[in-house]
């Protein structure tokens, strides 16, 4: 994560803090507000920890190539199959 991304994260956490403070002023010391404040503090702690010891980026995963043949397939295998997801209801399939 770059410094600008960390700064953006800190800004977002600050915005969230303002929202939670607004909720606290409106609803008082409700249990839900306390849980939100606890979650917010966890975000602050995790952000600080991430900035001090950034994670290593995982190595790029090897892309597996899947070969799809161009040969004509046996359409008889699909006779009578449902057309699910195509917007059609049961109808006879034709060649």
N, C-alpha and C positions, 0 to 999 in steps of 0.2 A: 504494500500500500504506500503510495507516495505521500509526501508531506501535504500536498494540496487535498488529497483524499481524506487524510486525517483531520485537516482543518475543516473540511466540509462535514465530516462526521461530528466534530465538536460543535459546529454551528447547529446541526440538526438536533443534537442532544440539548443544546441551549434553548432552542425553540420548543422542544418537548418540555423542558423544565418550566418555561413560561406558561404553557398550556396546563400543566399539572398544578402550578401555583394558582392559576385562574380557577381551576376546578376546586381547589382547596378553599379559596376565598368565597366561592359560591355554595359549596356543599359542606364545608367544615371538616371535622376530623373523622370522616366516614372510613370504614374498613377498606372500601375500594380505593379511596384516595391514598391511604397509607400503603397499600400494595403497589399502586402506581409509583409512589415515591421510592419504595424499595426497589422496584424494577429499574427506575431511573438511576438510582445510585449504583446498581449493578452495571448498567451501561457505562457510567462514568469510570468505574473501576476497571472494567474490561477494556475500555478505550485507552486508559492510562497504561495498562499492562501491554496492550498490543503495540502502543507507540514505543515502549521501552524495549520490548523483545518481539520484533515483527516475525511473523510466520514465514517459513521458506515456501516459495512457490513450488507446487508439485510438478514433477516432470510431465511433459506433454504425453498424453496417452497415444499409443500407437493406433492409428486408424485401420480398422480391418476392412479390406475391400471385399465386397460381396458381388460375385459374378451373377448376372441375370441373363440367361441365354435369350437370343433373338428368335429362336426356333418357335414355330407354331406349337402351342400346347393342345392337349386333348380336351376340347370343349365339352365332351360328353361327361366328363367328371363333374361339371358344374350344372348339368341339367337338373332342374327341380330345386335348385338352391334358392334360398331366400335372398332378396335384394336389400338386406339390412343396411340402413344408413344412406340409401340412395333416394329415399323419398317415395319409393314404390311400396305398395302392399302386395300380398301374394298374387302373383300372376305367372302364367306359364312362361318358361324361358324358351326362346326360339334360337335357332342357329342363324 
